[in-house]
Amino acid sequence: MPNKTQANLDHHANQMNPNNQAYQDRMNNHSNQLNPNNWRYQPPKGGK
């Protein structure tokens, strides 16, 4: 079992890892909501 310090170091290292998709999704969430090409978030369509 890794000690707490190592776990914390791994956590921070993972935050900087571009392959950590879950973290990247969280960090990009707000900007992604403004991206019309984001398939995960599509703003409500206005009635026409």
PDB file of N, H, CA, C and O in Angstrom:
ATOM      1  N   MET A   1       0.856  -1.199   0.000  1.00  0.00           N
ATOM      2  CA  MET A   1       0.000   0.000   0.000  1.00  0.00           C
ATOM      3  C   MET A   1       0.892   1.250   0.000  1.00  0.00           C
ATOM      4  O   MET A   1       1.699   1.423   0.913  1.00  0.00           O
ATOM      5  N   PRO A   2       0.760   2.110  -0.996  1.00  0.00           N
ATOM      6  CA  PRO A   2       1.604   3.310  -1.032  1.00  0.00           C
ATOM      7  C   PRO A   2       1.256   4.242   0.120  1.00  0.00           C
ATOM      8  O   PRO A   2       0.106   4.309   0.555  1.00  0.00           O
ATOM      9  N   ASN A   3       2.258   4.956   0.606  1.00  0.00           N
ATOM     10  H   ASN A   3       3.192   4.902   0.252  1.00  0.00           H
ATOM     11  CA  ASN A   3       1.973   5.875   1.702  1.00  0.00           C
ATOM     12  C   ASN A   3       1.217   7.085   1.190  1.00  0.00           C
ATOM     13  O   ASN A   3       1.107   7.297  -0.017  1.00  0.00           O
ATOM     14  N   LYS A   4       0.700   7.870   2.109  1.00  0.00           N
ATOM     15  H   LYS A   4       0.789   7.698   3.090  1.00  0.00           H
ATOM     16  CA  LYS A   4      -0.166   8.977   1.725  1.00  0.00           C
ATOM     17  C   LYS A   4       0.579  10.005   0.862  1.00  0.00           C
ATOM     18  O   LYS A   4       0.030  10.546  -0.099  1.00  0.00           O
ATOM     19  N   THR A   5       1.833  10.259   1.224  1.00  0.00           N
ATOM     20  H   THR A   5       2.279   9.820   2.004  1.00  0.00           H
ATOM     21  CA  THR A   5       2.605  11.238   0.454  1.00  0.00           C
ATOM     22  C   THR A   5       2.740  10.800  -0.994  1.00  0.00           C
ATOM     23  O   THR A   5       2.564  11.602  -1.911  1.00  0.00           O
ATOM     24  N   GLN A   6       3.051   9.533  -1.198  1.00  0.00           N
ATOM     25  H   GLN A   6       3.194   8.882  -0.454  1.00  0.00           H
ATOM     26  CA  GLN A   6       3.194   9.044  -2.572  1.00  0.00           C
ATOM     27  C   GLN A   6       1.866   9.112  -3.301  1.00  0.00           C
ATOM     28  O   GLN A   6       1.812   9.439  -4.486  1.00  0.00           O
ATOM     29  N   ALA A   7       0.796   8.801  -2.586  1.00  0.00           N
ATOM     30  H   ALA A   7       0.840   8.535  -1.622  1.00  0.00           H
ATOM     31  CA  ALA A   7      -0.526   8.865  -3.204  1.00  0.00           C
ATOM     32  C   ALA A   7      -0.823  10.295  -3.643  1.00  0.00           C
ATOM     33  O   ALA A   7      -1.368  10.517  -4.724  1.00  0.00           O
ATOM     34  N   ASN A   8      -0.464  11.263  -2.804  1.00  0.00           N
ATOM     35  H   ASN A   8      -0.021  11.083  -1.926  1.00  0.00           H
ATOM     36  CA  ASN A   8      -0.700  12.664  -3.165  1.00  0.00           C
ATOM     37  C   ASN A   8       0.153  13.068  -4.359  1.00  0.00           C
ATOM     38  O   ASN A   8      -0.316  13.782  -5.245  1.00  0.00           O
ATOM     39  N   LEU A   9       1.402  12.614  -4.388  1.00  0.00           N
ATOM     40  H   LEU A   9       1.783  12.033  -3.668  1.00  0.00           H
ATOM     41  CA  LEU A   9       2.272  12.925  -5.517  1.00  0.00           C
ATOM     42  C   LEU A   9       1.716  12.318  -6.794  1.00  0.00           C
ATOM     43  O   LEU A   9       1.724  12.961  -7.844  1.00  0.00           O
ATOM     44  N   ASP A  10       1.237  11.094  -6.713  1.00  0.00           N
ATOM     45  H   ASP A  10       1.231  10.571  -5.861  1.00  0.00           H
ATOM     46  CA  ASP A  10       0.656  10.441  -7.884  1.00  0.00           C
ATOM     47  C   ASP A  10      -0.573  11.208  -8.349  1.00  0.00           C
ATOM     48  O   ASP A  10      -0.803  11.364  -9.548  1.00  0.00           O
ATOM     49  N   HIS A  11      -1.358  11.685  -7.391  1.00  0.00           N
ATOM     50  H   HIS A  11      -1.171  11.558  -6.417  1.00  0.00           H
ATOM     51  CA  HIS A  11      -2.575  12.423  -7.719  1.00  0.00           C
ATOM     52  C   HIS A  11      -2.233  13.674  -8.518  1.00  0.00           C
ATOM     53  O   HIS A  11      -2.857  13.950  -9.543  1.00  0.00           O
ATOM     54  N   HIS A  12      -1.243  14.430  -8.049  1.00  0.00           N
ATOM     55  H   HIS A  12      -0.737  14.206  -7.217  1.00  0.00           H
ATOM     56  CA  HIS A  12      -0.875  15.651  -8.755  1.00  0.00           C
ATOM     57  C   HIS A  12      -0.242  15.343 -10.107  1.00  0.00           C
ATOM     58  O   HIS A  12      -0.482  16.046 -11.089  1.00  0.00           O
ATOM     59  N   ALA A  13       0.558  14.300 -10.148  1.00  0.00           N
ATOM     60  H   ALA A  13       0.753  13.730  -9.350  1.00  0.00           H
ATOM     61  CA  ALA A  13       1.170  13.918 -11.412  1.00  0.00           C
ATOM     62  C   ALA A  13       0.083  13.522 -12.418  1.00  0.00           C
ATOM     63  O   ALA A  13       0.168  13.848 -13.602  1.00  0.00           O
ATOM     64  N   ASN A  14      -0.929  12.820 -11.930  1.00  0.00           N
ATOM     65  H   ASN A  14      -0.999  12.555 -10.969  1.00  0.00           H
ATOM     66  CA  ASN A  14      -2.017  12.396 -12.814  1.00  0.00           C
ATOM     67  C   ASN A  14      -2.787  13.586 -13.353  1.00  0.00           C
ATOM     68  O   ASN A  14      -3.304  13.546 -14.469  1.00  0.00           O
ATOM     69  N   GLN A  15      -2.864  14.642 -12.563  1.00  0.00           N
ATOM     70  H   GLN A  15      -2.444  14.674 -11.656  1.00  0.00           H
ATOM     71  CA  GLN A  15      -3.584  15.826 -13.026  1.00  0.00           C
ATOM     72  C   GLN A  15      -2.894  16.451 -14.228  1.00  0.00           C
ATOM     73  O   GLN A  15      -3.536  17.087 -15.064  1.00  0.00           O
ATOM     74  N   MET A  16      -1.573  16.265 -14.309  1.00  0.00           N
ATOM     75  H   MET A  16      -1.051  15.748 -13.630  1.00  0.00           H
ATOM     76  CA  MET A  16      -0.833  16.837 -15.416  1.00  0.00           C
ATOM     77  C   MET A  16      -0.678  15.856 -16.578  1.00  0.00           C
ATOM     78  O   MET A  16      -0.058  16.179 -17.591  1.00  0.00           O
ATOM     79  N   ASN A  17      -1.237  14.675 -16.426  1.00  0.00           N
ATOM     80  H   ASN A  17      -1.740  14.414 -15.603  1.00  0.00           H
ATOM     81  CA  ASN A  17      -1.100  13.637 -17.442  1.00  0.00           C
ATOM     82  C   ASN A  17      -2.207  13.771 -18.484  1.00  0.00           C
ATOM     83  O   ASN A  17      -3.379  13.571 -18.169  1.00  0.00           O
ATOM     84  N   PRO A  18      -1.844  14.110 -19.725  1.00  0.00           N
ATOM     85  CA  PRO A  18      -2.856  14.307 -20.763  1.00  0.00           C
ATOM     86  C   PRO A  18      -3.630  13.028 -21.080  1.00  0.00           C
ATOM     87  O   PRO A  18      -4.674  13.070 -21.731  1.00  0.00           O
ATOM     88  N   ASN A  19      -3.110  11.892 -20.613  1.00  0.00           N
ATOM     89  H   ASN A  19      -2.262  11.857 -20.084  1.00  0.00           H
ATOM     90  CA  ASN A  19      -3.804  10.634 -20.860  1.00  0.00           C
ATOM     91  C   ASN A  19      -4.839  10.323 -19.788  1.00  0.00           C
ATOM     92  O   ASN A  19      -5.574   9.341 -19.890  1.00  0.00           O
ATOM     93  N   ASN A  20      -4.892  11.172 -18.751  1.00  0.00           N
ATOM     94  H   ASN A  20      -4.295  11.970 -18.668  1.00  0.00           H
ATOM     95  CA  ASN A  20      -5.870  10.954 -17.687  1.00  0.00           C
ATOM     96  C   ASN A  20      -7.169  11.613 -18.116  1.00  0.00           C
ATOM     97  O   ASN A  20      -7.416  12.779 -17.810  1.00  0.00           O
ATOM     98  N   GLN A  21      -7.994  10.860 -18.825  1.00  0.00           N
ATOM     99  H   GLN A  21      -7.793   9.913 -19.074  1.00  0.00           H
ATOM    100  CA  GLN A  21      -9.174  11.448 -19.460  1.00  0.00           C
ATOM    101  C   GLN A  21     -10.201  11.948 -18.458  1.00  0.00           C
ATOM    102  O   GLN A  21     -10.832  12.981 -18.679  1.00  0.00           O
ATOM    103  N   ALA A  22     -10.374  11.223 -17.359  1.00  0.00           N
ATOM    104  H   ALA A  22      -9.861  10.384 -17.179  1.00  0.00           H
ATOM    105  CA  ALA A  22     -11.366  11.642 -16.370  1.00  0.00           C
ATOM    106  C   ALA A  22     -11.008  13.014 -15.805  1.00  0.00           C
ATOM    107  O   ALA A  22     -11.872  13.877 -15.653  1.00  0.00           O
ATOM    108  N   TYR A  23      -9.715  13.206 -15.493  1.00  0.00           N
ATOM    109  H   TYR A  23      -9.013  12.505 -15.616  1.00  0.00           H
ATOM    110  CA  TYR A  23      -9.296  14.500 -14.953  1.00  0.00           C
ATOM    111  C   TYR A  23      -9.419  15.581 -16.012  1.00  0.00           C
ATOM    112  O   TYR A  23      -9.889  16.682 -15.724  1.00  0.00           O
ATOM    113  N   GLN A  24      -9.007  15.281 -17.221  1.00  0.00           N
ATOM    114  H   GLN A  24      -8.626  14.387 -17.455  1.00  0.00           H
ATOM    115  CA  GLN A  24      -9.092  16.268 -18.289  1.00  0.00           C
ATOM    116  C   GLN A  24     -10.542  16.668 -18.539  1.00  0.00           C
ATOM    117  O   GLN A  24     -10.829  17.835 -18.806  1.00  0.00           O
ATOM    118  N   ASP A  25     -11.451  15.706 -18.454  1.00  0.00           N
ATOM    119  H   ASP A  25     -11.217  14.759 -18.236  1.00  0.00           H
ATOM    120  CA  ASP A  25     -12.866  16.021 -18.648  1.00  0.00           C
ATOM    121  C   ASP A  25     -13.352  16.988 -17.589  1.00  0.00           C
ATOM    122  O   ASP A  25     -14.102  17.917 -17.887  1.00  0.00           O
ATOM    123  N   ARG A  26     -12.919  16.771 -16.334  1.00  0.00           N
ATOM    124  H   ARG A  26     -12.309  16.016 -16.092  1.00  0.00           H
ATOM    125  CA  ARG A  26     -13.337  17.672 -15.261  1.00  0.00           C
ATOM    126  C   ARG A  26     -12.770  19.066 -15.473  1.00  0.00           C
ATOM    127  O   ARG A  26     -13.479  20.062 -15.327  1.00  0.00           O
ATOM    128  N   MET A  27     -11.472  19.135 -15.823  1.00  0.00           N
ATOM    129  H   MET A  27     -10.896  18.326 -15.942  1.00  0.00           H
ATOM    130  CA  MET A  27     -10.830  20.434 -15.984  1.00  0.00           C
ATOM    131  C   MET A  27     -11.373  21.183 -17.193  1.00  0.00           C
ATOM    132  O   MET A  27     -11.436  22.412 -17.191  1.00  0.00           O
ATOM    133  N   ASN A  28     -11.763  20.446 -18.218  1.00  0.00           N
ATOM    134  H   ASN A  28     -11.712  19.447 -18.219  1.00  0.00           H
ATOM    135  CA  ASN A  28     -12.227  21.076 -19.446  1.00  0.00           C
ATOM    136  C   ASN A  28     -13.724  21.326 -19.457  1.00  0.00           C
ATOM    137  O   ASN A  28     -14.258  21.897 -20.408  1.00  0.00           O
ATOM    138  N   ASN A  29     -14.399  20.900 -18.400  1.00  0.00           N
ATOM    139  H   ASN A  29     -13.965  20.436 -17.627  1.00  0.00           H
ATOM    140  CA  ASN A  29     -15.857  20.923 -18.400  1.00  0.00           C
ATOM    141  C   ASN A  29     -16.425  22.296 -18.736  1.00  0.00           C
ATOM    142  O   ASN A  29     -17.287  22.418 -19.607  1.00  0.00           O
ATOM    143  N   HIS A  30     -15.947  23.326 -18.050  1.00  0.00           N
ATOM    144  H   HIS A  30     -15.248  23.226 -17.342  1.00  0.00           H
ATOM    145  CA  HIS A  30     -16.534  24.642 -18.250  1.00  0.00           C
ATOM    146  C   HIS A  30     -16.263  25.182 -19.647  1.00  0.00           C
ATOM    147  O   HIS A  30     -17.166  25.691 -20.311  1.00  0.00           O
ATOM    148  N   SER A  31     -15.014  25.068 -20.089  1.00  0.00           N
ATOM    149  H   SER A  31     -14.280  24.654 -19.550  1.00  0.00           H
ATOM    150  CA  SER A  31     -14.707  25.573 -21.426  1.00  0.00           C
ATOM    151  C   SER A  31     -15.392  24.719 -22.487  1.00  0.00           C
ATOM    152  O   SER A  31     -15.789  25.226 -23.536  1.00  0.00           O
ATOM    153  N   ASN A  32     -15.530  23.431 -22.217  1.00  0.00           N
ATOM    154  H   ASN A  32     -15.208  23.019 -21.365  1.00  0.00           H
ATOM    155  CA  ASN A  32     -16.184  22.558 -23.192  1.00  0.00           C
ATOM    156  C   ASN A  32     -17.645  22.928 -23.374  1.00  0.00           C
ATOM    157  O   ASN A  32     -18.206  22.747 -24.455  1.00  0.00           O
ATOM    158  N   GLN A  33     -18.269  23.450 -22.309  1.00  0.00           N
ATOM    159  H   GLN A  33     -17.813  23.596 -21.431  1.00  0.00           H
ATOM    160  CA  GLN A  33     -19.676  23.820 -22.425  1.00  0.00           C
ATOM    161  C   GLN A  33     -19.858  24.967 -23.413  1.00  0.00           C
ATOM    162  O   GLN A  33     -20.940  25.167 -23.965  1.00  0.00           O
ATOM    163  N   LEU A  34     -18.766  25.723 -23.626  1.00  0.00           N
ATOM    164  H   LEU A  34     -17.887  25.561 -23.177  1.00  0.00           H
ATOM    165  CA  LEU A  34     -18.838  26.841 -24.561  1.00  0.00           C
ATOM    166  C   LEU A  34     -18.430  26.434 -25.975  1.00  0.00           C
ATOM    167  O   LEU A  34     -18.497  27.238 -26.905  1.00  0.00           O
ATOM    168  N   ASN A  35     -18.010  25.184 -26.126  1.00  0.00           N
ATOM    169  H   ASN A  35     -17.956  24.531 -25.371  1.00  0.00           H
ATOM    170  CA  ASN A  35     -17.530  24.705 -27.420  1.00  0.00           C
ATOM    171  C   ASN A  35     -18.665  24.024 -28.187  1.00  0.00           C
ATOM    172  O   ASN A  35     -19.121  22.953 -27.789  1.00  0.00           O
ATOM    173  N   PRO A  36     -19.123  24.634 -29.280  1.00  0.00           N
ATOM    174  CA  PRO A  36     -20.254  24.079 -30.042  1.00  0.00           C
ATOM    175  C   PRO A  36     -19.944  22.729 -30.672  1.00  0.00           C
ATOM    176  O   PRO A  36     -20.849  22.015 -31.103  1.00  0.00           O
ATOM    177  N   ASN A  37     -18.649  22.380 -30.723  1.00  0.00           N
ATOM    178  H   ASN A  37     -17.914  22.960 -30.372  1.00  0.00           H
ATOM    179  CA  ASN A  37     -18.277  21.104 -31.317  1.00  0.00           C
ATOM    180  C   ASN A  37     -18.190  19.986 -30.296  1.00  0.00           C
ATOM    181  O   ASN A  37     -17.892  18.842 -30.638  1.00  0.00           O
ATOM    182  N   ASN A  38     -18.455  20.325 -29.026  1.00  0.00           N
ATOM    183  H   ASN A  38     -18.697  21.255 -28.748  1.00  0.00           H
ATOM    184  CA  ASN A  38     -18.350  19.314 -27.975  1.00  0.00           C
ATOM    185  C   ASN A  38     -19.581  18.421 -27.986  1.00  0.00           C
ATOM    186  O   ASN A  38     -20.695  18.893 -27.759  1.00  0.00           O
ATOM    187  N   TRP A  39     -19.389  17.152 -28.247  1.00  0.00           N
ATOM    188  H   TRP A  39     -18.485  16.768 -28.432  1.00  0.00           H
ATOM    189  CA  TRP A  39     -20.515  16.221 -28.334  1.00  0.00           C
ATOM    190  C   TRP A  39     -21.090  15.890 -26.967  1.00  0.00           C
ATOM    191  O   TRP A  39     -22.228  15.429 -26.875  1.00  0.00           O
ATOM    192  N   ARG A  40     -20.320  16.119 -25.891  1.00  0.00           N
ATOM    193  H   ARG A  40     -19.396  16.494 -25.966  1.00  0.00           H
ATOM    194  CA  ARG A  40     -20.828  15.805 -24.554  1.00  0.00           C
ATOM    195  C   ARG A  40     -21.807  16.859 -24.069  1.00  0.00           C
ATOM    196  O   ARG A  40     -22.702  16.567 -23.276  1.00  0.00           O
ATOM    197  N   TYR A  41     -21.638  18.077 -24.543  1.00  0.00           N
ATOM    198  H   TYR A  41     -20.912  18.315 -25.188  1.00  0.00           H
ATOM    199  CA  TYR A  41     -22.504  19.152 -24.062  1.00  0.00           C
ATOM    200  C   TYR A  41     -23.037  19.945 -25.231  1.00  0.00           C
ATOM    201  O   TYR A  41     -22.283  20.638 -25.915  1.00  0.00           O
ATOM    202  N   GLN A  42     -24.310  19.850 -25.461  1.00  0.00           N
ATOM    203  H   GLN A  42     -24.923  19.288 -24.906  1.00  0.00           H
ATOM    204  CA  GLN A  42     -24.919  20.678 -26.491  1.00  0.00           C
ATOM    205  C   GLN A  42     -25.935  21.592 -25.814  1.00  0.00           C
ATOM    206  O   GLN A  42     -26.855  21.106 -25.156  1.00  0.00           O
ATOM    207  N   PRO A  43     -25.787  22.889 -25.961  1.00  0.00           N
ATOM    208  CA  PRO A  43     -26.718  23.824 -25.343  1.00  0.00           C
ATOM    209  C   PRO A  43     -28.131  23.627 -25.883  1.00  0.00           C
ATOM    210  O   PRO A  43     -28.300  23.136 -26.998  1.00  0.00           O
ATOM    211  N   PRO A  44     -29.141  24.001 -25.111  1.00  0.00           N
ATOM    212  CA  PRO A  44     -30.526  23.861 -25.572  1.00  0.00           C
ATOM    213  C   PRO A  44     -30.726  24.593 -26.892  1.00  0.00           C
ATOM    214  O   PRO A  44     -30.247  25.712 -27.076  1.00  0.00           O
ATOM    215  N   LYS A  45     -31.432  23.952 -27.796  1.00  0.00           N
ATOM    216  H   LYS A  45     -31.821  23.043 -27.647  1.00  0.00           H
ATOM    217  CA  LYS A  45     -31.663  24.566 -29.100  1.00  0.00           C
ATOM    218  C   LYS A  45     -32.843  25.542 -29.002  1.00  0.00           C
ATOM    219  O   LYS A  45     -33.876  25.229 -28.410  1.00  0.00           O
ATOM    220  N   GLY A  46     -32.672  26.706 -29.584  1.00  0.00           N
ATOM    221  H   GLY A  46     -31.833  26.960 -30.065  1.00  0.00           H
ATOM    222  CA  GLY A  46     -33.762  27.679 -29.587  1.00  0.00           C
ATOM    223  C   GLY A  46     -34.847  27.254 -30.563  1.00  0.00           C
ATOM    224  O   GLY A  46     -34.554  26.704 -31.625  1.00  0.00           O
ATOM    225  N   GLY A  47     -36.081  27.506 -30.208  1.00  0.00           N
ATOM    226  H   GLY A  47     -36.319  27.953 -29.346  1.00  0.00           H
ATOM    227  CA  GLY A  47     -37.187  27.115 -31.091  1.00  0.00           C
ATOM    228  C   GLY A  47     -37.233  28.000 -32.321  1.00  0.00           C
ATOM    229  O   GLY A  47     -37.095  29.220 -32.229  1.00  0.00           O
ATOM    230  N   LYS A  48     -37.427  27.374 -33.476  1.00  0.00           N
ATOM    231  H   LYS A  48     -37.538  26.383 -33.551  1.00  0.00           H
ATOM    232  CA  LYS A  48     -37.530  28.151 -34.721  1.00  0.00           C
ATOM    233  C   LYS A  48     -38.612  27.557 -35.605  1.00  0.00           C
ATOM    234  O   LYS A  48     -38.860  28.061 -36.700  1.00  0.00           O
TER     235      LYS A  48
END
